[in-house]
């Protein structure tokens, strides 16, 4: 055992190409064919890609025009968020039948601590198998699961045998497994960091382990200290059932670049309405609004404003967003995308107390 902390039984479940798989499930004629969710053949961005599409080098966040160039027969699905949410709720409810220690990372991914579970089952592997089977039965979708004694290893394991995989990293296997792991497979290490590590002759986990924390801190800052602890299994973050929401936003990519001020304001009105409904649904308010403007040449500009009171209503969101659009100067180039993000939310305990002292004259809530 490479560390002395109590041994936990953690499962990481990650759905396989979740959005794309749902579209293929609901459209049998698309099964087995390259498909992406989001965008179209002329513009937009890929939100998710089926495994058939990935064989062509297509991936999420890729401009859909490039994706179409790589695969002329690519199917573009517009996406149905409510359907994805419904499937996600079913999956998360399955997890919670086994334990309340469920940490949802997104609609299609979660950590589950089954060290002590509602069925008294001693085998996390058997629980993972059963969860995968129940997901398949209830949603007709496949999931990959990883099982280990901490979150870091469980996440790596879930990706090891995708799709529809199950992999277990036991305490006695962990050190050897991580020593042979390419650094690009370590969660939190992206392509830029991976390339920098390779320039420093760090290719595998064993290479990362041989350098001291001062070297990592000097070259990678605080992230270097995180890598140092992670690779030695000294990162003991527990599975946390409720993650604190840091921000909430929405954006819209236009089929035709916008140059008219009224068109942009109308778009902001729609986005503001969407965010206002989402904030009200999760009972959250915020103080900082950031407007994102992406121009036709993909140059991105952000403008922010922080107010003294908490806001939630779509009217006030629109008022601030439209002010940020026009002041100090309205966009002088064609606009490809507009987005709004609310942050500085009242999701932390001290901010929730402050929320009770706020007055929202734009919405229905007026509490003191």
C-alpha positions as CSV (number, residue, x, y, z in Angstrom):
1,X,0.0,0.0,0.0
2,X,1.7,3.2,-1.2
3,X,0.0,5.4,1.4
4,X,-1.3,5.3,5.0
5,X,-4.7,7.0,4.7
6,X,-7.9,4.8,5.3
7,X,-8.7,2.7,2.2
8,X,-11.9,4.0,0.5
9,X,-13.9,2.3,-2.2
10,X,-14.5,4.9,-4.9
11,X,-16.3,4.3,-8.2
12,X,-16.0,6.8,-11.0
13,X,-18.8,6.5,-13.6
14,X,-18.5,8.2,-17.0
15,X,-21.1,7.8,-19.7
16,X,-19.9,6.9,-23.1
17,X,-20.3,9.8,-25.6
18,X,-23.4,10.7,-23.6
19,X,-25.1,13.4,-25.8
20,X,-24.3,11.6,-29.1
21,X,-25.3,8.2,-27.7
22,X,-28.7,9.6,-26.7
23,X,-29.2,11.0,-30.2
24,X,-28.3,7.6,-31.7
25,X,-30.6,5.8,-29.3
26,X,-33.5,8.1,-30.2
27,X,-32.8,7.9,-33.9
28,X,-32.1,4.2,-34.8
29,X,-31.2,5.2,-38.4
30,X,-28.2,7.1,-36.9
31,X,-26.7,4.2,-35.0
32,X,-23.3,3.1,-36.1
33,X,-22.8,6.4,-38.1
34,X,-20.5,9.3,-37.4
35,X,-22.6,12.0,-35.5
36,X,-22.0,15.1,-33.6
37,X,-24.2,17.3,-31.4
38,X,-24.0,21.0,-32.0
39,X,-23.3,23.3,-35.0
40,X,-23.9,22.5,-38.6
41,X,-21.7,22.0,-41.7
42,X,-21.1,25.7,-42.1
43,X,-20.6,27.1,-38.6
44,X,-20.8,26.3,-34.9
45,X,-18.9,24.2,-32.5
46,X,-19.0,20.4,-31.7
47,X,-20.4,19.8,-28.3
48,X,-20.1,16.0,-28.4
49,X,-19.0,13.4,-30.9
50,X,-20.0,9.7,-31.3
51,X,-17.2,7.1,-31.3
52,X,-17.7,6.7,-35.0
53,X,-17.0,10.4,-35.5
54,X,-14.0,10.3,-33.3
55,X,-12.3,7.8,-35.7
56,X,-12.1,10.8,-38.1
57,X,-10.3,12.9,-35.6
58,X,-13.4,14.8,-34.6
59,X,-13.7,15.9,-31.0
60,X,-15.7,18.3,-28.7
61,X,-14.9,22.0,-29.0
62,X,-13.8,21.6,-32.7
63,X,-15.3,24.0,-35.2
64,X,-18.1,22.1,-36.9
65,X,-16.9,23.3,-40.3
66,X,-13.6,21.5,-39.7
67,X,-15.5,18.4,-38.5
68,X,-17.5,18.4,-41.7
69,X,-14.4,18.7,-43.7
70,X,-12.9,15.6,-41.9
71,X,-16.1,13.6,-42.5
72,X,-18.4,14.8,-45.3
73,X,-21.1,12.3,-44.3
74,X,-21.1,13.6,-40.7
75,X,-24.6,13.8,-39.1
76,X,-25.3,17.0,-37.2
77,X,-27.8,16.8,-34.3
78,X,-29.0,20.1,-32.8
79,X,-29.2,18.7,-29.3
80,X,-32.1,18.3,-26.8
81,X,-31.0,19.4,-23.4
82,X,-34.1,18.4,-21.5
83,X,-33.8,14.9,-22.9
84,X,-30.2,14.8,-21.7
85,X,-31.2,16.1,-18.3
86,X,-33.9,13.5,-18.0
87,X,-31.4,10.7,-18.7
88,X,-28.9,12.2,-16.3
89,X,-31.5,12.3,-13.5
90,X,-32.3,8.6,-14.0
91,X,-28.6,7.8,-13.8
92,X,-27.9,9.9,-10.7
93,X,-30.9,8.4,-8.9
94,X,-29.4,4.9,-9.5
95,X,-26.2,6.0,-7.8
96,X,-28.1,7.4,-4.8
97,X,-29.8,4.1,-4.3
98,X,-26.4,2.7,-3.2
99,X,-25.0,5.7,-1.2
100,X,-25.7,9.4,-0.5
101,X,-22.0,10.1,-1.2
102,X,-22.4,11.0,-4.9
103,X,-20.4,13.8,-6.3
104,X,-21.8,14.8,-9.7
105,X,-19.2,16.4,-11.9
106,X,-21.6,17.0,-14.9
107,X,-24.7,15.5,-16.5
108,X,-22.8,12.3,-17.4
109,X,-20.1,11.9,-14.8
110,X,-19.9,11.3,-11.1
111,X,-17.8,9.9,-8.2
112,X,-19.5,7.4,-5.8
113,X,-18.1,6.4,-2.4
114,X,-19.4,2.9,-1.6
115,X,-17.0,2.2,1.3
116,X,-20.2,2.1,3.4
117,X,-23.2,1.5,1.2
118,X,-27.0,1.0,1.7
119,X,-26.8,-2.6,0.7
120,X,-23.9,-3.6,2.9
121,X,-22.0,-4.9,-0.1
122,X,-18.3,-5.3,0.5
123,X,-17.3,-5.4,-3.2
124,X,-17.1,-2.0,-5.0
125,X,-16.5,-4.0,-8.2
126,X,-19.8,-5.9,-7.9
127,X,-21.6,-2.6,-7.2
128,X,-20.0,-1.0,-10.3
129,X,-21.1,-4.0,-12.5
130,X,-24.6,-3.7,-11.2
131,X,-24.8,0.0,-11.7
132,X,-23.6,-0.4,-15.3
133,X,-26.3,-3.0,-15.9
134,X,-29.0,-0.9,-14.4
135,X,-28.0,2.1,-16.4
136,X,-28.2,0.0,-19.6
137,X,-31.6,-1.4,-18.6
138,X,-33.2,2.0,-17.7
139,X,-31.6,4.3,-20.4
140,X,-30.4,1.9,-23.1
141,X,-27.0,3.7,-22.8
142,X,-23.6,2.4,-21.8
143,X,-21.3,3.6,-19.1
144,X,-17.6,3.1,-18.2
145,X,-16.6,2.6,-14.6
146,X,-13.4,2.8,-12.7
147,X,-12.9,1.4,-9.2
148,X,-10.0,2.3,-6.8
149,X,-9.2,3.7,-3.4
150,X,-9.1,7.4,-4.4
151,X,-10.8,9.7,-6.9
152,X,-7.6,10.2,-9.0
153,X,-7.2,6.5,-9.7
154,X,-10.9,5.8,-10.1
155,X,-11.1,8.5,-12.8
156,X,-8.1,7.1,-14.7
157,X,-9.5,3.6,-14.4
158,X,-12.9,4.6,-15.9
159,X,-11.1,5.9,-19.0
160,X,-8.9,2.8,-19.4
161,X,-11.3,0.4,-21.1
162,X,-13.8,2.8,-22.8
163,X,-16.4,2.4,-24.1
164,X,-18.6,0.1,-21.9
165,X,-15.6,-0.6,-19.7
166,X,-14.9,-1.6,-16.1
167,X,-11.4,-1.5,-14.7
168,X,-10.2,-1.9,-11.1
169,X,-6.9,-0.5,-9.7
170,X,-6.3,-2.2,-6.3
171,X,-3.9,-0.8,-3.7
172,X,-1.2,-3.2,-4.5
173,X,-1.3,-2.4,-8.2
174,X,-1.5,1.4,-8.0
175,X,2.2,2.3,-7.9
176,X,3.2,0.1,-10.8
177,X,0.2,1.3,-12.8
178,X,0.9,5.0,-12.3
179,X,4.6,4.6,-13.0
180,X,3.7,3.4,-16.5
181,X,1.0,5.9,-17.1
182,X,1.7,8.6,-19.8
183,X,1.5,12.0,-18.2
184,X,-1.1,13.1,-20.7
185,X,-3.5,10.6,-19.1
186,X,-3.2,12.2,-15.7
187,X,-6.4,14.3,-14.9
188,X,-5.6,18.0,-15.0
189,X,-2.7,17.7,-17.4
190,X,-3.8,19.2,-20.7
191,X,-1.9,19.2,-24.0
192,X,0.1,22.4,-23.3
193,X,1.2,21.1,-19.9
194,X,2.0,17.7,-21.4
195,X,4.2,19.2,-24.0
196,X,6.0,21.2,-21.5
197,X,6.6,18.2,-19.3
198,X,8.0,16.3,-22.3
199,X,10.5,19.1,-22.9
200,X,11.6,18.6,-19.3
201,X,12.0,14.8,-20.0
202,X,8.8,13.9,-18.0
203,X,7.0,11.3,-20.1
204,X,5.4,8.9,-17.6
205,X,4.3,8.8,-14.0
206,X,7.7,7.4,-12.9
207,X,9.4,10.5,-14.4
208,X,7.0,12.8,-12.7
209,X,7.7,11.0,-9.4
210,X,11.5,11.4,-9.6
211,X,11.4,15.2,-9.6
212,X,11.0,17.1,-6.3
213,X,8.3,19.6,-5.4
214,X,10.6,22.6,-5.8
215,X,11.2,21.7,-9.4
216,X,7.5,21.2,-10.1
217,X,6.6,24.5,-8.3
218,X,9.2,26.4,-10.3
219,X,8.0,25.1,-13.6
220,X,4.3,24.7,-13.1
221,X,3.4,26.9,-10.1
222,X,0.7,25.7,-7.6
223,X,-0.4,23.0,-10.2
224,X,3.1,21.5,-9.8
225,X,2.5,20.9,-6.1
226,X,-0.8,19.3,-6.9
227,X,0.9,16.9,-9.3
228,X,3.5,16.1,-6.7
229,X,0.9,15.0,-4.2
230,X,-1.3,13.3,-6.7
231,X,1.3,11.0,-8.1
232,X,2.3,10.0,-4.6
233,X,-1.4,9.3,-3.6
234,X,-1.2,12.1,-1.0
235,X,-4.3,13.8,-2.4
236,X,-7.1,12.6,-0.1
237,X,-10.0,14.7,-1.4
238,X,-13.2,13.0,-0.3
239,X,-16.3,12.4,-2.4
240,X,-18.4,15.6,-1.8
241,X,-22.1,15.2,-2.4
242,X,-22.7,18.9,-3.1
243,X,-20.4,20.9,-5.2
244,X,-20.5,24.6,-4.7
245,X,-21.6,26.3,-7.9
246,X,-19.2,29.0,-9.0
247,X,-21.0,30.4,-12.0
248,X,-23.9,30.0,-14.4
249,X,-24.2,31.1,-17.9
250,X,-25.5,30.6,-21.5
251,X,-24.3,31.6,-24.9
252,X,-25.5,31.6,-28.5
253,X,-23.6,31.1,-31.7
254,X,-25.3,32.8,-34.7
255,X,-25.9,31.2,-38.1
256,X,-25.1,34.6,-39.7
257,X,-22.6,37.0,-38.1
258,X,-24.5,40.0,-36.4
259,X,-23.7,43.6,-37.3
260,X,-27.0,45.2,-36.4
261,X,-27.3,46.6,-32.8
262,X,-31.0,45.6,-32.5
263,X,-30.2,42.0,-33.6
264,X,-27.6,41.8,-30.9
265,X,-29.8,43.2,-28.2
266,X,-32.6,40.8,-29.2
267,X,-30.2,37.9,-28.8
268,X,-29.1,39.2,-25.4
269,X,-32.8,39.4,-24.3
270,X,-33.2,35.7,-25.2
271,X,-30.0,34.7,-23.4
272,X,-31.0,36.8,-20.3
273,X,-34.4,35.1,-20.1
274,X,-32.7,31.7,-20.2
275,X,-30.3,32.5,-17.5
276,X,-33.0,34.1,-15.3
277,X,-35.0,30.9,-15.5
278,X,-32.0,28.8,-14.6
279,X,-31.1,31.0,-11.7
280,X,-34.6,30.9,-10.4
281,X,-34.9,27.1,-10.9
282,X,-31.8,26.4,-8.7
283,X,-32.6,29.3,-6.3
284,X,-29.3,31.1,-6.9
285,X,-28.5,34.8,-7.4
286,X,-25.3,36.6,-8.3
287,X,-23.5,40.0,-8.3
288,X,-21.1,39.8,-11.2
289,X,-22.2,39.6,-14.9
290,X,-19.7,38.9,-17.7
291,X,-20.5,39.5,-21.3
292,X,-18.6,37.4,-23.8
293,X,-18.3,38.6,-27.4
294,X,-16.7,36.4,-30.1
295,X,-16.1,38.1,-33.4
296,X,-16.2,36.6,-36.9
297,X,-12.4,36.2,-36.7
298,X,-12.7,34.2,-33.5
299,X,-11.2,37.0,-31.4
300,X,-13.0,36.9,-28.0
301,X,-13.6,39.9,-25.8
302,X,-15.0,39.9,-22.2
303,X,-16.6,42.8,-20.3
304,X,-17.7,42.5,-16.7
305,X,-19.7,44.5,-14.1
306,X,-20.2,43.8,-10.4
307,X,-23.2,45.3,-8.6
308,X,-23.6,45.7,-4.8
309,X,-26.8,43.6,-4.6
310,X,-27.7,40.1,-5.6
311,X,-29.7,39.7,-8.9
312,X,-31.6,37.0,-10.5
313,X,-34.3,38.5,-12.8
314,X,-33.9,38.4,-16.5
315,X,-34.8,42.1,-16.7
316,X,-31.9,43.2,-14.7
317,X,-29.6,40.7,-16.3
318,X,-30.5,42.1,-19.7
319,X,-30.1,45.7,-18.6
320,X,-26.5,45.1,-17.4
321,X,-25.6,42.9,-20.4
322,X,-26.9,45.5,-22.9
323,X,-25.0,48.2,-21.1
324,X,-21.8,46.1,-21.4
325,X,-22.5,45.6,-25.1
326,X,-22.7,49.3,-25.9
327,X,-20.3,50.9,-23.4
328,X,-17.6,51.9,-23.8
329,X,-18.2,51.1,-27.5
330,X,-20.4,48.7,-29.3
331,X,-18.8,45.9,-31.4
332,X,-17.1,47.3,-34.5
333,X,-16.7,43.9,-36.1
334,X,-19.3,41.3,-37.1
335,X,-20.2,39.2,-34.0
336,X,-20.3,35.4,-34.2
337,X,-21.3,34.6,-30.6
338,X,-22.7,36.4,-27.6
339,X,-22.7,34.9,-24.1
340,X,-23.6,35.9,-20.5
341,X,-22.1,34.4,-17.3
342,X,-23.3,35.1,-13.8
343,X,-20.7,34.7,-11.0
344,X,-20.0,35.8,-7.5
345,X,-23.0,33.7,-6.6
346,X,-24.7,33.2,-3.2
347,X,-23.9,29.5,-3.2
348,X,-21.5,29.7,-0.3
349,X,-22.9,29.8,3.3
350,X,-21.9,33.4,4.0
351,X,-23.4,34.6,0.7
352,X,-26.6,32.7,1.3
353,X,-27.1,34.7,4.5
354,X,-26.4,37.9,2.6
355,X,-29.1,36.9,0.1
356,X,-31.8,37.1,2.7
357,X,-30.8,40.8,3.2
358,X,-31.1,41.6,-0.5
359,X,-34.0,43.3,-2.3
360,X,-34.8,42.3,-5.8
361,X,-37.1,44.9,-7.3
362,X,-36.9,43.3,-10.7
363,X,-38.2,39.9,-9.7
364,X,-41.0,38.5,-7.6
365,X,-38.9,38.0,-4.5
366,X,-38.6,40.9,-2.0
367,X,-37.3,39.5,1.3
368,X,-35.5,41.3,4.2
